[in-house]
Amino acid sequence: MNKIRILSDNLANQIAAGEVVDRPASVIKELIENSIDAGATRISIEIELGGRRLMKLSDNGEGMTRDDAILAFERHATSKIRNLEDLGRIATLGFRGEALASIASVAKVELTTKIEEDLAATLVQIDGGRLIDVKDAARATGTTIAVRDLFFNTPARRKFMRSEATENYHITSIVQHYTLAHPAIAFTLTNNGREVLQVSPAKDLRERAFQVFGAGLLESLLPVTGGREYTANVSGYVSAPRERRTNRDSQYFFVNNRFVRDKTIAGGLLEGFRSVLPHGVYPVAFLFVDVPLEEVDVNVHPAKTEVRFRRSEAVKDAIAEAIRNALASAGIVAQAEAYSEANDERSVSAVAVGSVEQFSNVDQAKMYFGFDPDGPIAEWPERPDQTMGRSHEQATPGLAPPTDLPDLLDSDDLSFAYEGTQNAPEDNVNEEAPESSGRLLAETKIEGLGSFPPINSAEKFTRTADVQNISGHTVRPIAQLHDSFIIAVDDEGLLLIDQHVAHERILFDKYKARETGRTIESQNLLLPETLDLSPAQSEAFQLVEDQLAEVGFDVMKLSGRTIAIKSIPTDLPAAEAKNLLAEILDNIDLEKRGAGKSTLRDDIAASLACKAAVKINMRLTQEKMQWLMDRLLLTSSPTTCPHGRPVILRLTMKDIERGFHRT
């Protein structure tokens, strides 16, 4: 008996559906693309129960004839390509001819369509891949397609669907992407009878961004225009450095108006912001890359969310160049490059960082820093009983001493938050960033002394410290390296502690303890901060509203998609409240990772700890360093931060002796 068999069309379609349709949002994506290809200027979407019960899309596109409406559900039936040459120059969003056949094989589908010349519309009904009925219907020119009971005939697939709220979030996110890609098209999204998104035709991307995200984000956007002929034309917007995120979820990339997730574009964006933002911090971006059709292959992924550029490095360089020009026009890149060159060359002269004189006007300085660098800065409270910090003469060589910081140490907490540093780098411990208070950073060379010859690196001896080898020892800090790392010693040898992630671990455990004890410590804002949510953020807000209250946020929903932040956790700088809340809502994708509410609270606590923790490039007194070390050893995991990065590196006495060939 033969082992090899040809699969039935229905089974083949269901297998294809596994590649094309992985959740309701995938169905919405395919249907929207078909409507755009049909020339629609108005698209209306209705969903029920997260798309599980119903997904219905109506448009005013050109519609289909009866014969085409029936053929559209056949596998690999398409009007977009006819030969191999067409495959190399794809200008449409849908072209593979798999989407409708795949969707119809795992759902109950009803298609009503009409072209302008026909007197009556055509109604096609398909149930799990089987054609049920074809008949006349009443409808204006265009197409309506209703998809009901997704995965009703594949229970194994249906059980992998997530909660209604999570599926709503993904659907809203997809619709949001296409509203940005096509500002001239009117979109409406209705969820269980409630209007989630409604945008009228806009004249350009900026107006559409205002419709979707509100005025708050719009004020921080810088226009991007540029590129290279025959390689890539780049347009769109990027955010000024003060509007940043700790993930890439607020970056929207489009290639020839096709929504994509692409490493080349992301790399060009990152390169454009090099030396402007620290590592681990990302700008908001809406980037449109137009390339010649023969220069890009869009047929590399079943869901068509990835592309391959013929000259990827050239495209990346064009994107980076366009972004650098945009930042230069705002007076931002020149400042960042001046700092970078001074930092690299280790020159004798001091480099003024943060001075308004480096910008053409005060408004540009405000856009870069998020406040007026030459305006009044809040004075530190005097603590005459705790003034044992290092003197200027004891400062680490290579950096001019900053203004002395009073010791804010108390019995319960260590507060490092102060006004004027909300843009200090948070996650990157390898890059020195300009301090926002307008201080001078000086690089000094000692006259008459030469540099060391090449020295053996201790990298092979350095290792991440184990908890059991730390907790039982007395750790004594002895110095601070580049105002970012604490050098300490214990019985085993030398320790190097990342001060930011150490404090992050302390605060994370503190917030976790609050949740267990149900104690909430908040500070009321003098004036509530209002935040205009995007449609996707609005859906995410409903997921986490209760959890936000548990970690100290008091947030009230106003009209539409606007919320008001009335109080925030006590350790969080007020200037960071809006950014942190936006990041939390942008990063909500919990059930996709199989997480529950406890993990959600952990994520919120980790984000909060990262924002409130002491930053790099910040001088600490001996007492503060000792407090950090003592508290760190009492945490649940002293050697790793909440995001999994190491906190402590160790160089044992044996390693040191081996490095000097004493063993």
N, C-alpha and C positions, 0 to 999 in steps of 0.2 A: 504494500500500500504506500502511495506517495506521501511524503512528509510535508512537502511544500504545497501550500494552497493559496489561491488568490482570495484576498479578503473581499467581503461584500462591500458595496458602496456605502451602506449605512455605517458599518463598523469602521471603515476607512475614514469617514467623516467624523465619527466620534473620536478617533485617535487624533485627527487633525485639530479637533476642538480642544484637545488637551494642550496643544501648542498655542492656539490662537485665543481661546477663551479660558482663562484661569480664574476669573471672578466677574461679577456683574460689570465692573468698570471697564473690562476688556470689551464687552458687548457694546457699551455706550461709545467707546472710542471708535470701534469699527463703523457704527451707524453714523456718528458725526462725520467721519471722513467721507463716507459715501454721500452724505448730504452736501458737504462742501464741494466735492467733485461734481455734483449735479448742479452747481451754480446757485445754491440756496443763499438768500440774504436774510432769512429768518428761520431759526431753529428752536423748536420747543421740545423740552424733555420732561417726562413725568416718570417718577419711580414710586414704588410702594414696597415696604418692608426691605429696604436696602437693595432693591432690584430683584429680590427673591421671588416676589409675587408678580411684579409687573415692571417692565421697562418699555416706555412708549416714546417714540421720537416722531415729530411731524416737521416737515419743511415745505418751503415753497419753491423747490428746485424744478428742474425740467420734467421730472417724472419718467415713467416707462410705458411702453406699449404692453399689450397683454402677453405677447410672445416673449418679450424680454423679461417681464415679471416672472414668468414660469422658469425660463432658462437661468435666471439669476441665482436660483437655489441649487443648480447643478454644480458639482465640484469643478474647480478651475474654469468656471465660466466668467468671462470678464470682457468689458468693452475697452479696457485701457491699453492693452498690448496685443499685437498681432504677430510679430516676428522677433527674431533675436536682436535686431537693431533697436527695436522699441525698448527692450529690456535694459539696454545700455543708456537710454535717455528717458528715464521715468520722470514725468512732471506732475503726476497725480498722487494722491495720498493712498488710495486703494488700487491695487493692480493684480494681486495674486489670485483672486477669484475663489478664495477659500472661506472667507468670513461668513457670508450668509449660509452657505452649505453647512459649515461647522456649527453655527448658532442654531440652525433649524434642526440639527440632528440631536440636540440635547435640550430642546425647549419646544413650547407650543407657540408658533409664529403666525401672525396675521399681517399681511401686506396689502395696503390699499394705495394705488398709484394711478396717476392720470397725466397724459401729455396734453398740451394745449389744443391740439387738433382733434382729439377724441371727444365724443359727446358724453361718454360715461367712463367712470373709473373702473379699474380691475381690482377685484378682491381675491387674494390667494391665501389659502389656509393650509398650514403644514403642521403635523403633529409628530414630533420625534423623528423627523426625516421623511415621513410619509405624506404625500400630497393628498389632502382631504377634499378640497373643493376649489373651484375657480368660477367666479361669477361677476356680474356687473355690480357696481356700487356707486354711491354719490360722494363726490369729493372735488374740490377745486384742483387746479394744476399743482402737482407736487406729489409727495410721498409721505405716507404714515405707516410705520412698522411697529407692531406691538409684540413684545417677547414676554411670554408668561411662563411661570413655573420652571425656571432655569434648573437644569440637571434633574428634572423630575424622573427621568428614566435611567439615571446613573447615580444611585444612592451613595456610592463610594465617593464620588466627586462632590455631591451635595453636602456631605458631612464635613468637608474641609472648608466650606464657606464660614466666614467669621460672623460676628454679631452684626445686627442691623446698623448700629452706630458706626462700626468700622467700615462696613461696605458703603455706607452713605458718605463717609469721609473720602474714600477712594474715588467714588463717582464724582463728587464735587470737585476734587482735585483735577481730574481729567477734564471736566467741563471748563474749569478755570484756565487750564493750559490753552485750550482752543479758543477761548474768548480773547486771550492775549495774542494768539497767533493770527487771528482774523478780526481786527477791530471793526471792519465795515459790516460784519454780520451781527444781527441782533440775536441774543441768546436768552432763553428762559429755562430755569430748572425748578421743578416743583417736586417736593418730597412729601408724600402722604397728604397731599392737598395744601401744603404750606410752601409758599414761594421762598426758595433759598437764594436764588440768583436771578436777577433781571437786569440786562444791560441793553441799551438801545445802540444803534449804529454810531460809532465814534469816528472822528476824522483822522485820528492817528493813535499810536501806541500810548502816548502820554495821557490822552484823554481816557483811553480804555483802562490804563493802570489806575487812574483816579476813580473810575467807576467800580473797580474790583477791590482796590486796597485802601482807598480813601486818601485824604489830603496829607495825612501824617507822613507816609512813606514818600509821597510825591516830592515833598520839600527836600528830601535827601538824595534825589536822583540826579545823576550827571549824564548828559546825552553823549552817546558814542556814535561816531560816524567815521568811516575810513575803510581800510583794507587795501588790497592790491589787485590791479586789473589782471584778469585771466586766472586769478587764484581764488580770492574770496572777498566779497564786499561785506562789511560788518556794520551793523546798525543796532540801535537799542539804547538801553540805559544801564548804568551801574550805580551803586550807592556810594556816597561819600564815606570815608573811613569810620565816621562815628556811628553809622547805621550798619552793624555787622552781626553775623550769626556764628554759632559754634558748629553748624552743619551746613550742608549744601542744599537743603530742602527749599531754600528761597531763591534758587538759581534756575532760570527757565531758558532752555536752549532750543532754537529752531533752525533747521537747515532747509532752505527753500520752502519755508512756512510749514515744515513738518516738525512736530514735537519729537525731540530725541533726548536720549541720555548718552552723552558722548564724552570720552576722556580727552580727546584732542581739544575740544572747546573748553572743557574745564581746565586743562593744562594751560591754554592760552590766557584764560582769565586769571589764573593763579600767577602766571608770569607777569601779567600786566600790573598786578598789585604787589609784586615783589618789592620788599623793603618799605611798603606802605602799611601792610597789616602783618602781624606776627603769625607764626605757624599755628595752625589749629583754629584760626578765625577766618571767616569767609564773608565776602560781600554779597549783598542782594544784587541779582543781575537778570536782565531781560535782553538776551542777545539773539539777534537774527543774522544768520550767516547764509549768504546767497553765493552759490558756486555754480559754475557751468555744469549742466546735467551729466556730461560725460566724465566729470571729475569726481563724482560721488556715486557709490554703490549703495542703494537703499534696500537691496534684496539680500540682506545678510542675517535677518532675524524674522521668525514667523510673525511676531507681533509688530514688526516694523518700527521698533523703538530705538534701534541702533543703526548706524551708518558706517561706511568705510570710505575715507578720503583717499584719493589717488596720491596726493602729495600732502600728507598729514602735517609734516613739519612746517611746510610753507603756510598752510592754513593756520596753524598754531601761532606762527610768528606774526601773521597778519592781524590776528585777533589781539595778541599782546600789544602790538604797535598801536592799534586803534584805541585800546584802553589807556595806554600810557599817554597818548595825545589828549584823551578826555580828561585825565587827571591833571595833566600839565595845564590845560585850559582853565582849570579851577584853581591853579596855583598849588597843587598838592604834590605832584611828582618832584618838582624842583626842590622842595624842602626835604622830601624823603631821600632823594639822591644825594643832596648835600651832606646829610647825616651819614648815609651809607659810605660815601667816599671818605669822609673823615674817619669813620670807624675802621675801614679797611686799611687805610694808609698809616694809621697811628701817628698822625701829624702832631707837631708841637702846639699849634695854635688851638684855642678853644673854638668849638663850633656852637653857635647859638641855635638852640633847638626850641621851637615853640614861639619864637618872637613874631609879633605881628608884622614887623618890618619885612619879613621874607615873603609876605603876601602883598598883592596889589591893593587890597582893601581889607577892612575889618571883617566884612561879610565872608570872604574866602577863608579867613582864619577861623571864624566861628564854624564854618561848614566842616573844616578839617578836624577841629578839636571838639566841637559840640558845645563850646562855651567861649567867652572872650578871654584869650590868654592874658591880656593886659588889664582885665577887669579885676575887681577886688576878689581875693582868695580868702576863704575862711581861715582864721587864725587857729592854731592848735591850742587847746586848753593847757594852762600851766600846771605842772605837777611837781612842785619844788622838792617833794619828798622822794621823788624817783628820777633823778637826773644823772644816772650813772652811765649814760650812753658814751660811745666813743667820741673823742674830740676830733676836730678837723685834722689835726696832725696825725691821728691814728687811722685816717681813711685809707682805703685800699688804693695803692698806686694805680694810675691809669684812669681814674675818675675824679673829677673835682668834687669836693664834698658838697652834698646838698644841704639845704636848710635843716638845722637840727630838728628832729622829731621828738616830742615829749613822749614819755612812756605812758601808754594807755592801759597798762597791765592792771587787772583786778583779779579778784578771787575766782571768778566764774568764767571769764572769757577774755579774749584778746582781740580788741577791735582795731582793725587796720584801715577801715574804710574812711576816706576823707575826701572832701570836695576837691575838684580839680584834677583827679586822676582816673575818671571813669573810662578814659580811653587807654589806660595803661595796658600793655600786653598781659594776657592771662595764662595762656597755655604753653607758649613757646619759651623754653628755658635755655635755648641756644642762641637766641637773637637778642641783642640789646636794643631797646626801642627808646625813642625820645620821650622824656618825661614831659607831661603836659603843662607843668607850672612855669615853663619858660626858663629853667635853670640852664647853666652852661655845662656841657660835657667836654672835658679836656683830656687829650691824649698827650702824654709826656714821654720824651726820650731823654735819658740821662747822658749829658755830654761827656765825651771821653771814654765811655764804656762801649765795648763792642757787644754784639749779640752772641748768644750761646751757639756753639756748633750743634749739629743734629744730635738730639737726645733720644734715648730709647723710650718708647711709649710703654706705660704701665697698663695699657688696655687689656692685654691678655691675662693680667693678674686680677683685674677688677671684676667683681661679681655682685649680683643682687644679694642683699643681706637676707638671711633667714630669720623668721620670727623668733625661733627658739634660741638663736645665737645673739639676739638683741635684748629680749625682755628681761633676762636675768642679770644684766650688767648695768653699771652706772655709766651713763653717757654724759660726757662733759664737752660742751661746745667751746671751741677755742678761737674761731675767727669766721668771717663771712667772705666768700669768694664772689667778686663782681656783684655784690649786693643781691645775690640770687641763690646762692648755695651756702649751707652751713657746714663748716668743717669741724668735725667732732672726733673725740677719741673715746675708746672704752678698753676693756681688758684685752680684747682680741687685736686691736690695731686702730686703723684710721677709718672714719665714716664720712661720707659725703651725702648731705641731705638736701633734697629739693624743697625749699621753704614754702613754695606755693602749694605743691601737692601734699606736703605734710599738714599744713593748716587745713587744706581741703578735706583730708581724711578726718581730722579732729571735728570740723564742723559737720561733716556728713553723719558721723556717729551721734553728734549732739542732736541733729534734726531727727534722726531715727529714734532716739530715746524720747523725744517729744511726742512722736506718734504713738509710741507704746504707752506713755503716761497720759496721753490725750491733753497735754498742756500746750497751749498755743501762745507764743509771744509775738506780738505784732506792734508796729509803730504806725500811728495814723499819719497820713500825709496832710500837710496844711491845706493843699488844694488837690482834689482827686485828679489823677492822670487819666485822660481818655485815650482809648486805643480803638482805631477802626480795624476790625477784623476782616480778613478775606473770607470768601464763602467756605473754603476748606478749613480755615482756622475757626470759623463759627461752629462748624460741625464738631471739630475737635474740642472746643470749649465745653460742649455739652457732655463730653466723655469725662472731663477732668474737673468740672466745677466743684464737686464735693472735695476732691483730693487737694485742690488749691487751698481751700479753707483750712484743711488739716495741717498745712505747712506754713500758715500765717498770712495768706493772701485773702483780703476781703474785696471781692470783685462783684460789681453790680452790673447787670445787663440793662442797657438803655435801649432806645429805639433802633430798629434795624439791626445792623451788625456792629454797633458801637457798644463798648463796655467801659466802665469807670473803675479804676483801681483806687480804692479808698484807704487801704492799709496794706503794709508789706511786712515780711519778716524783719525782725529787729536788726539782724546782721547785714541786711542787703542795703547797699547805697541807693538812695532814692533815684538817682540818675540812671540806675541799671534796671529799674522795675519794668519798664515797657519792653526793653530788649529781652530780658529774661522771660517774660510772659509770652512774647512772640515766639521765642525759640522753643519753649515748652509746647506750644500749640502746633508749631511747624513740625515738631519731631514726634507727634503722636501717631504711632503706627503699631500699637501694642500687640494686638491680637495676631497681626501678621507674624510676629515673632513668638507667638504662643505665650505671651505674658499676661499676667492678671493685674488686679488692682494693687497688690503689694509691690510688684515691679514698677508700676506707674509711680507710686509714691517714692520708690528708690530713685527713679530717674529724675523726678522733681527735686528731691533732696540733693542729688549729685549736682544738678545744674545750679541750684541755689548755693551750695557749698563752693563751687568753682567761682561764682561771681563774688561771693563775700570774702573769699580767702585772700591772704596777703599776696601781693603780686611780686613778680621778679623786679629787679632794679629798685629794690626798696631796702633802705638800711634798717637794721635791727640792733637794738642794744643787747648787751650780754644777757640781761635778765629776760628779755623777750625770747632770745634763742633758747635759753635754758627752759623757759616755760613751754615753748613748742616741743622740745624734746621730751619733757616730763609728761605732757599731755598726750603726745603721740604714742608713747609706750603703753598708755592705758586704753588705747582704742582697740577695736575688734581685729584690725589688720594693719599693724604699724608699717609694714613694708610695701603696701600697694595702695594707690589712691582709688576712689570709687569707680574710676574709668579703667582700672587695670594697669596703670603705669607704675613703674617702680618708684618708691619714695626714697630709699636708702641704697647706696652702693658702698661696698666694703672692700678695703685693702688690708688684709691681715698682716701681722708681723712676719709670719712665714713668707707671705708673698713679697713683702718688702725686702726681707733678707735674701730671698731667691733672686729678686731683681738686681740686687747688688752683688750677686754671686757669693754670698756668705754661707750658703748651704750646699 
